[in-house]
Amino acid sequence: MFWFIAAFAIASVVFIITPEKVSSHSDTQPSSVDKLTKHSLVILPILVLSWLVIAIASAPVTHFAGTAIGFVLTSCAIALPSTHKYIALLATLTFASLLIELALYF
């Protein structure tokens, strides 16, 4: 039940901090606030990735560590428009890692 509450809280925060207009205006100078909102979606995946790397480095490596890192890297690629070309590659590697680790688990 805690995971559903946490997911709802994180989704609410992402909904609040995302900009209303996604289209960019090339006729005006972008301010520092516009630059921050442009990369605001990647802040949470980067925080989760850093927490995950610290947790993996400080504890014994489990079978699902590679899959977890793959999921977070895929969300980072989704959050940054310049890395959208790597979404399919990261999702494929995550899926392959998940299949391998599930085969080792069972």
LUMTIDREN-822662 format. One line per 4 residues: their letters; for each residue x, y, z of C-alpha. Coordinates in steps of 0.02 Angstrom, whole numbers, plus 50000, padded with zeros to 5 digits. Layout:
# LUMTIDREN-822662
A = X Y Z ~ ...
//
This chain:
# LUMTIDREN-822662
MFWF = 50000 50000 50000 ~ 50147 50115 50036 ~ 50204 50101 49854 ~ 50037 50163 49790
IAAF = 50041 50313 49907 ~ 50221 50352 49859 ~ 50181 50337 49673 ~ 50032 50453 49692
AIAS = 50137 50580 49788 ~ 50276 50576 49658 ~ 50151 50591 49514 ~ 50071 50740 49601
VVFI = 50240 50827 49619 ~ 50283 50794 49437 ~ 50113 50860 49383 ~ 50138 51019 49485
ITPE = 50315 51059 49424 ~ 50291 51022 49240 ~ 50261 51173 49129 ~ 50089 51199 49052
KVSS = 50155 51239 48880 ~ 50281 51119 48809 ~ 50310 51213 48647 ~ 50463 51324 48641
HSDT = 50459 51505 48586 ~ 50610 51550 48480 ~ 50569 51736 48470 ~ 50611 51777 48651
QPSS = 50766 51755 48759 ~ 50746 51608 48878 ~ 50757 51658 49060 ~ 50837 51555 49197
VDKL = 50664 51497 49253 ~ 50628 51432 49077 ~ 50793 51338 49078 ~ 50750 51261 49247
TKHS = 50577 51205 49193 ~ 50652 51130 49035 ~ 50754 51009 49141 ~ 50635 50994 49289
LVIL = 50574 50821 49237 ~ 50748 50747 49247 ~ 50781 50799 49428 ~ 50683 50656 49506
PILV = 50759 50517 49397 ~ 50935 50584 49431 ~ 50900 50584 49618 ~ 50834 50406 49609
LSWL = 50983 50352 49504 ~ 51108 50426 49628 ~ 51016 50344 49774 ~ 51015 50179 49681
VIAI = 51201 50185 49642 ~ 51242 50225 49824 ~ 51129 50083 49883 ~ 51208 49959 49763
ASAP = 51384 50014 49808 ~ 51354 49998 49995 ~ 51263 49830 49992 ~ 51287 49663 49907
VTHF = 51234 49666 49726 ~ 51066 49582 49695 ~ 51004 49506 49533 ~ 50886 49650 49497
AGTA = 51012 49792 49515 ~ 51045 49801 49327 ~ 50860 49804 49288 ~ 50829 49942 49415
IGFV = 50967 50048 49340 ~ 50896 50015 49167 ~ 50723 50074 49219 ~ 50794 50235 49293
LTSC = 50903 50269 49140 ~ 50752 50244 49028 ~ 50654 50371 49129 ~ 50801 50493 49116
AIAL = 50798 50470 48926 ~ 50612 50503 48924 ~ 50631 50661 49029 ~ 50762 50743 48918
PSTH = 50704 50782 48740 ~ 50882 50776 48673 ~ 50899 50593 48726 ~ 50736 50529 48652
KYIA = 50834 50437 48518 ~ 50903 50319 48652 ~ 50734 50269 48727 ~ 50712 50114 48620
LLAT = 50891 50056 48652 ~ 50878 50080 48840 ~ 50707 49999 48849 ~ 50770 49849 48749
LTFA = 50922 49830 48862 ~ 50812 49844 49016 ~ 50693 49713 48948 ~ 50837 49594 48907
SLLI = 50911 49621 49079 ~ 50743 49587 49159 ~ 50721 49425 49061 ~ 50896 49366 49106
ELAL = 50876 49406 49289 ~ 50704 49326 49298 ~ 50778 49169 49219 ~ 50914 49169 49352
YF = 50787 49201 49490 ~ 50677 49054 49446
//
